[in-house]
Amino acid sequence: MSPTFTIMTAVDLSDYSATIVRYSVWLSKQLNADLVLVNVINQRDLDMVQRAMTGYEPFSYQNYLKDQVQDRKTSLEGLIEAASPGTVKCRCLVHSGIPYRELLANIDIEKSNLLIVGTKGRSNLADVVVGSTARKLYRRSPIPLLTIPAGFNDLP
């Protein structure tokens, strides 16, 4: 039996995510591949929330993080369901940390053969043409990297 081909897709839940997931689903069907959607909660954002809420008695950082993970998993599952209801073997993962580092670590963990990312993500201020996470992945990815440009909507 040949090893399973696995596609890992970085999903930041921006406006471009639905297109990236649709393309990933299409490609996984073409290649008969497993699909892993990965979202990373940026550690910078978590640190900011933790600092801002320090001293507020009813605030629990652990509950906040747990709620964020659950909300994001639900969003990922919604994207996969909208793109391909029940027709693709897909897992949805949410991690926290520095996005490009978490994605690179998950390549090894998931034994991925291809990484799909968007060229534009959540931030519209810096890195206007190609996002900073995508740019770092271009230089460091140990596997082939497929990029989906912002505004791409045509599936073959």
C-alpha positions in Angstrom: 0.0 0.0 0.0 1.4 3.4 -1.0 1.6 6.2 1.6 -1.2 8.7 1.7 -0.6 12.1 0.1 -1.4 14.8 2.5 -2.1 18.4 1.7 -1.8 21.0 4.5 -3.6 24.3 4.1 -2.9 27.4 6.2 -6.2 29.1 6.9 -6.2 32.4 8.7 -10.0 32.9 8.5 -9.6 36.2 6.5 -11.9 37.1 3.7 -9.7 35.0 1.4 -10.0 31.8 3.3 -13.1 30.4 1.5 -11.3 30.5 -1.8 -8.2 28.8 -0.4 -10.3 26.1 1.2 -12.3 25.5 -2.0 -9.1 25.2 -4.1 -7.6 22.8 -1.5 -10.7 20.6 -1.5 -10.6 20.5 -5.3 -6.9 19.6 -5.4 -7.3 17.0 -2.7 -10.1 15.3 -4.7 -7.9 15.4 -7.8 -5.0 13.8 -6.0 -7.1 11.5 -3.7 -5.2 13.2 -0.8 -6.0 13.8 2.8 -6.5 17.4 3.7 -5.5 19.1 6.9 -6.6 22.7 7.6 -4.4 24.5 10.1 -5.2 27.8 11.8 -2.7 29.5 14.1 -3.8 32.0 16.8 -1.0 34.6 16.7 0.9 34.6 19.9 1.4 38.4 19.5 -2.4 38.8 19.7 -2.7 36.5 22.7 0.0 38.4 24.6 -1.8 41.6 23.9 -5.1 40.3 25.2 -3.4 38.8 28.3 -1.7 42.2 29.1 -4.8 44.2 28.5 -7.0 42.0 30.7 -4.5 41.6 33.6 -6.2 42.6 36.8 -9.8 42.0 35.6 -11.1 39.5 38.1 -13.8 37.8 35.9 -11.3 37.3 33.0 -9.7 33.9 32.6 -7.0 33.7 29.9 -7.3 29.9 29.8 -11.0 30.2 29.1 -10.4 32.9 26.5 -7.9 30.7 24.7 -10.2 27.6 24.9 -13.1 29.7 23.5 -10.8 31.0 20.7 -9.7 27.5 19.7 -13.3 26.2 19.7 -14.6 29.2 17.7 -11.9 28.8 15.1 -12.4 25.0 14.8 -16.1 25.7 14.2 -15.2 28.2 11.5 -12.8 25.8 9.8 -15.4 23.1 9.8 -17.9 25.5 8.3 -15.5 26.4 5.5 -14.9 22.7 4.7 -18.6 21.9 4.9 -19.4 24.8 2.5 -16.6 23.8 0.1 -17.3 20.0 0.0 -20.0 18.6 2.3 -18.6 15.2 3.5 -16.7 14.3 0.3 -13.1 14.9 1.4 -11.2 13.4 4.3 -10.2 16.5 6.3 -9.0 17.4 9.7 -9.1 20.8 11.2 -6.4 21.9 13.6 -6.0 25.1 15.7 -2.7 26.0 17.3 -1.3 29.1 19.0 2.1 30.6 18.5 4.1 32.3 15.8 2.2 31.4 12.6 5.0 30.4 10.3 6.8 28.4 13.0 3.6 26.5 13.9 2.9 25.8 10.2 6.5 24.5 9.7 6.3 22.3 12.8 3.0 20.9 11.6 4.5 19.9 8.2 6.5 17.3 10.1 3.8 16.3 12.5 1.2 15.7 9.8 3.7 14.3 7.3 2.4 16.7 4.7 3.5 16.5 1.1 2.2 19.9 -0.1 1.5 23.2 1.7 -1.1 25.6 0.4 -1.2 29.3 1.6 -2.8 32.5 0.5 -0.7 35.4 -0.6 -2.8 37.8 1.4 -4.1 37.4 4.9 -5.6 39.2 7.8 -3.5 42.3 7.8 -4.1 44.8 5.1 -1.5 47.3 6.4 1.9 45.7 6.1 3.1 43.3 3.5 0.5 44.5 1.0 1.5 42.2 -2.0 2.6 39.1 -0.1 1.9 38.5 3.6 4.7 38.2 6.0 3.8 34.6 7.0 3.7 33.5 3.3 7.0 35.2 2.6 8.7 33.4 5.5 7.2 30.1 4.4 8.6 30.6 0.9 12.1 30.7 2.3 11.7 27.9 4.8 9.2 25.3 3.6 10.8 21.9 3.2 8.0 20.7 0.9 6.4 22.2 -2.2 4.4 25.4 -1.5 1.4 26.4 -3.6 0.2 29.9 -3.2 -3.3 31.2 -4.0 -3.4 34.8 -4.9 -5.9 37.2 -3.3 -9.0 37.5 -5.5 -8.5 34.1 -7.2 -11.9 32.5 -7.8 -11.5 30.2 -10.8 -11.3 26.5 -10.2 -10.2 24.4 -13.1 
